[in-house]
Amino acid sequence: MASQIADIIGSVGWFYGVLIIVYVLMSWFPVRGMLYDVYRVLGSVCDPYLNIFRRFIPPIGQLDISPIVAFIVLQVLVNYLLVPLVRTL
């Protein structure tokens, strides 16, 4: 049972990481039409987590590196802390 829960946590962490990557990539290009709706939804899902890091990491010129740090922290938390912790329960 714990192994299945750990697998679900790992999958959700991976999926959220993919959403962050897609959101960041979409921010590099002009988005119009139906893609704008997707971009807004992704923003409402990803921005609360990304804003935590944006408070502490200022942009370097026009480059915002906070999503990179947020992605790395997410992956470390999920893959090296949460999943192994749940597997030991």
Residue frames as a rotation matrix with the C-alpha (Angstrom) as fourth column:
MET 1
0.565 0.825 0.000 0.00
0.825 -0.565 0.000 0.00
0.000 0.000 -1.000 0.00
ALA 2
0.482 -0.452 -0.750 2.77
0.130 -0.810 0.572 2.46
-0.866 -0.374 -0.332 0.90
SER 3
-0.588 -0.734 0.340 4.54
0.414 0.088 0.906 1.64
-0.695 0.674 0.252 -2.34
GLN 4
-0.130 0.641 0.757 1.43
0.977 -0.050 0.210 2.52
0.172 0.766 -0.619 -4.36
ILE 5
0.824 0.400 -0.402 1.01
0.499 -0.848 0.178 5.82
-0.269 -0.347 -0.898 -2.50
ALA 6
0.031 -0.903 -0.428 4.68
0.109 -0.422 0.900 6.61
-0.994 -0.075 0.086 -3.10
ASP 7
-0.607 -0.210 0.766 4.21
0.738 0.209 0.642 5.89
-0.295 0.955 0.028 -6.82
ILE 8
0.414 0.833 0.367 1.21
0.890 -0.455 0.030 8.24
0.192 0.314 -0.930 -6.93
ILE 9
0.706 -0.226 -0.671 3.16
0.212 -0.837 0.505 10.98
-0.676 -0.499 -0.542 -5.15
GLY 10
-0.390 -0.917 0.079 6.04
0.283 -0.038 0.959 10.51
-0.876 0.396 0.274 -7.60
SER 11
-0.376 0.331 0.866 3.68
0.926 0.111 0.360 10.69
0.023 0.937 -0.348 -10.59
VAL 12
0.735 0.673 -0.081 1.94
0.678 -0.733 0.063 13.82
-0.017 -0.101 -0.995 -9.30
GLY 13
0.377 -0.691 -0.616 5.32
0.101 -0.631 0.769 15.47
-0.921 -0.352 -0.168 -8.68
TRP 14
-0.625 -0.591 0.510 6.48
0.529 0.160 0.833 14.55
-0.575 0.790 0.213 -12.17
PHE 15
0.015 0.733 0.680 3.23
0.983 -0.137 0.126 15.83
0.185 0.666 -0.722 -13.74
TYR 16
0.829 0.269 -0.491 3.43
0.419 -0.880 0.224 19.12
-0.371 -0.391 -0.842 -11.83
GLY 17
-0.120 -0.951 -0.286 7.02
0.161 -0.303 0.939 19.52
-0.980 0.066 0.189 -13.01
VAL 18
-0.570 -0.007 0.821 5.86
0.809 0.170 0.563 19.04
-0.144 0.985 -0.092 -16.60
LEU 19
0.541 0.826 0.155 3.14
0.836 -0.549 0.010 21.67
0.094 0.124 -0.988 -16.08
ILE 20
0.539 -0.428 -0.725 5.78
0.158 -0.795 0.586 24.13
-0.827 -0.431 -0.361 -14.85
ILE 21
-0.559 -0.797 0.226 7.98
0.348 0.022 0.937 23.47
-0.753 0.603 0.265 -17.89
VAL 22
-0.254 0.547 0.797 5.05
0.957 0.023 0.289 23.90
0.140 0.837 -0.530 -20.30
TYR 23
0.748 0.565 -0.348 3.98
0.632 -0.766 0.114 27.11
-0.202 -0.305 -0.931 -18.54
VAL 24
0.167 -0.779 -0.605 7.48
0.072 -0.602 0.795 28.57
-0.983 -0.177 -0.044 -18.72
LEU 25
-0.699 -0.433 0.569 7.88
0.548 0.185 0.816 27.62
-0.459 0.882 0.108 -22.39
MET 26
0.129 0.833 0.539 4.51
0.975 -0.206 0.084 29.15
0.181 0.514 -0.838 -23.23
SER 27
0.672 0.120 -0.730 5.57
0.426 -0.870 0.250 32.39
-0.605 -0.479 -0.636 -21.55
TRP 28
-0.383 -0.911 -0.154 8.37
0.299 -0.280 0.912 32.80
-0.874 0.303 0.380 -24.10
PHE 29
-0.878 0.111 0.466 6.00
0.466 -0.029 0.884 33.10
0.112 0.993 -0.026 -27.06
PRO 30
-0.708 0.706 0.016 2.95
-0.704 -0.704 -0.094 35.21
-0.055 -0.077 0.995 -27.81
VAL 31
-0.872 0.476 0.110 -0.14
0.454 0.873 -0.180 33.20
-0.182 -0.107 -0.977 -26.91
ARG 32
-0.684 0.694 -0.224 -3.51
-0.725 -0.680 0.108 33.91
-0.078 0.236 0.969 -28.49
GLY 33
-0.111 0.769 -0.629 -6.88
-0.662 0.415 0.624 32.29
0.741 0.486 0.463 -28.84
MET 34
0.820 0.505 -0.268 -7.55
-0.202 0.694 0.691 28.99
0.535 -0.513 0.671 -27.15
LEU 35
0.092 -0.870 -0.484 -3.90
0.644 0.423 -0.638 28.63
0.760 -0.253 0.599 -26.14
TYR 36
-0.505 -0.219 0.835 -4.29
-0.347 -0.834 -0.429 31.76
0.791 -0.506 0.345 -24.04
ASP 37
0.536 0.761 0.365 -6.94
-0.707 0.168 0.686 29.95
0.461 -0.626 0.629 -21.99
VAL 38
0.716 -0.375 -0.589 -4.54
0.439 0.898 -0.037 27.05
0.542 -0.232 0.808 -21.47
TYR 39
-0.334 -0.903 0.269 -1.82
0.376 -0.389 -0.841 29.51
0.864 -0.180 0.470 -20.48
ARG 40
-0.159 0.368 0.916 -4.12
-0.716 -0.682 0.150 31.18
0.680 -0.632 0.372 -17.93
VAL 41
0.867 0.488 -0.097 -5.10
-0.317 0.691 0.650 27.84
0.384 -0.533 0.754 -16.40
LEU 42
0.359 -0.828 -0.431 -1.46
0.676 0.548 -0.492 26.81
0.644 -0.114 0.756 -16.18
GLY 43
-0.449 -0.508 0.735 -0.70
-0.060 -0.804 -0.592 30.16
0.892 -0.310 0.330 -14.58
SER 44
0.292 0.637 0.714 -3.37
-0.803 -0.242 0.545 29.67
0.520 -0.732 0.440 -11.96
VAL 45
0.953 0.016 -0.301 -1.92
0.104 0.921 0.376 26.23
0.283 -0.390 0.876 -11.16
CYS 46
0.297 -0.946 -0.130 1.81
0.818 0.322 -0.477 27.05
0.493 0.035 0.869 -11.33
ASP 47
0.025 -0.339 0.941 2.08
-0.002 -0.941 -0.339 30.68
1.000 0.006 -0.025 -10.18
PRO 48
0.848 0.262 0.461 1.28
-0.424 -0.186 0.886 30.08
0.318 -0.947 -0.046 -6.49
TYR 49
0.788 -0.615 0.001 4.24
0.532 0.682 0.502 27.68
-0.310 -0.395 0.865 -6.24
LEU 50
0.127 -0.778 0.615 6.51
0.865 -0.216 -0.452 29.77
0.485 0.589 0.646 -8.47
ASN 51
0.510 0.131 0.850 5.74
-0.080 -0.977 0.199 32.97
0.856 -0.170 -0.488 -6.55
ILE 52
0.961 -0.246 -0.125 7.33
0.182 0.225 0.957 31.44
-0.207 -0.943 0.261 -3.45
PHE 53
0.177 -0.960 0.215 10.65
0.905 0.245 0.347 31.41
-0.386 0.133 0.913 -5.28
ARG 54
0.129 -0.082 0.988 10.11
0.691 -0.707 -0.149 34.72
0.711 0.703 -0.035 -7.09
ARG 55
0.961 0.233 0.150 10.01
0.047 -0.669 0.742 36.44
0.273 -0.706 -0.653 -3.70
PHE 56
0.687 -0.726 0.015 13.57
0.064 0.081 0.995 35.34
-0.724 -0.683 0.102 -2.95
ILE 57
-0.265 -0.779 0.567 15.20
0.705 0.245 0.666 35.10
-0.658 0.576 0.484 -6.39
PRO 58
0.267 0.357 -0.895 15.18
-0.262 -0.867 -0.424 38.34
-0.927 0.347 -0.139 -8.38
PRO 59
0.907 0.062 0.416 15.30
0.371 0.350 -0.860 38.20
-0.199 0.935 0.295 -12.17
ILE 60
-0.162 -0.972 -0.169 18.69
0.416 -0.222 0.882 38.58
-0.895 0.072 0.441 -13.81
GLY 61
-0.934 -0.053 -0.354 17.96
-0.258 -0.586 0.768 41.21
-0.248 0.809 0.533 -16.43
GLN 62
-0.137 0.908 -0.396 15.08
-0.971 -0.044 0.236 39.78
0.197 0.417 0.887 -18.44
LEU 63
-0.301 -0.075 -0.951 15.79
-0.199 0.980 -0.014 36.22
0.933 0.185 -0.310 -17.29
ASP 64
0.281 0.471 0.836 13.70
-0.948 0.000 0.319 34.78
0.150 -0.882 0.446 -14.47
ILE 65
-0.495 -0.579 -0.648 15.57
-0.467 0.806 -0.364 31.79
0.733 0.123 -0.669 -13.07
SER 66
-0.483 0.343 0.806 13.11
-0.832 0.107 -0.544 31.13
-0.273 -0.933 0.234 -10.26
PRO 67
0.650 0.738 -0.182 11.21
-0.760 0.622 -0.188 28.45
-0.026 0.261 0.965 -12.28
ILE 68
0.156 -0.676 -0.720 14.46
-0.329 0.652 -0.683 26.51
0.931 0.344 -0.121 -12.67
VAL 69
-0.812 -0.452 0.370 15.09
-0.458 0.100 -0.883 26.58
0.363 -0.886 -0.289 -8.93
ALA 70
-0.089 0.873 0.480 11.42
-0.938 0.089 -0.335 25.78
-0.335 -0.480 0.810 -8.22
PHE 71
0.633 0.293 -0.717 11.55
-0.621 0.746 -0.243 22.78
0.463 0.599 0.654 -10.57
ILE 72
-0.285 -0.836 -0.469 14.75
-0.211 0.532 -0.820 21.45
0.935 -0.135 -0.328 -8.97
VAL 73
-0.761 0.052 0.646 13.36
-0.648 -0.078 -0.757 21.91
0.010 -0.996 0.093 -5.44
LEU 74
0.317 0.947 0.042 10.14
-0.938 0.320 -0.134 20.14
-0.141 0.003 0.990 -6.43
GLN 75
0.504 -0.156 -0.850 12.00
-0.390 0.836 -0.385 17.18
0.770 0.526 0.361 -7.89
VAL 76
-0.630 -0.774 -0.056 14.32
-0.246 0.267 -0.932 16.90
0.736 -0.574 -0.359 -4.88
LEU 77
-0.509 0.505 0.697 11.42
-0.841 -0.121 -0.527 17.10
-0.181 -0.855 0.487 -2.42
VAL 78
0.554 0.815 -0.170 9.37
-0.832 0.534 -0.151 14.51
-0.032 0.225 0.974 -4.25
ASN 79
0.622 -0.276 -0.733 12.06
-0.282 0.794 -0.538 12.05
0.731 0.541 0.416 -5.34
TYR 80
-0.327 -0.888 -0.323 14.47
0.094 0.309 -0.946 12.21
0.940 -0.340 -0.018 -2.42
LEU 81
-0.887 0.038 0.460 12.28
-0.451 -0.276 -0.849 13.10
0.094 -0.960 0.262 0.55
LEU 82
-0.093 0.970 0.223 8.57
-0.965 -0.032 -0.261 12.32
-0.246 -0.239 0.939 0.10
VAL 83
0.485 0.320 -0.814 8.70
-0.649 0.755 -0.090 9.13
0.586 0.572 0.574 -1.94
PRO 84
-0.411 -0.659 -0.630 11.39
-0.018 0.697 -0.717 7.42
0.911 -0.283 -0.299 0.19
LEU 85
-0.833 0.148 0.533 9.64
-0.553 -0.235 -0.799 8.56
0.007 -0.961 0.277 3.37
VAL 86
0.194 0.981 0.020 6.31
-0.974 0.195 -0.114 7.11
-0.116 0.003 0.993 2.27
ARG 87
0.281 -0.129 -0.951 7.95
-0.444 0.861 -0.249 3.86
0.851 0.492 0.185 1.12
THR 88
-0.749 -0.640 -0.173 9.39
-0.127 0.395 -0.910 3.34
0.650 -0.659 -0.378 4.63
LEU 89
-0.445 0.651 0.615 5.98
-0.892 -0.262 -0.367 3.63
-0.078 -0.712 0.698 6.30
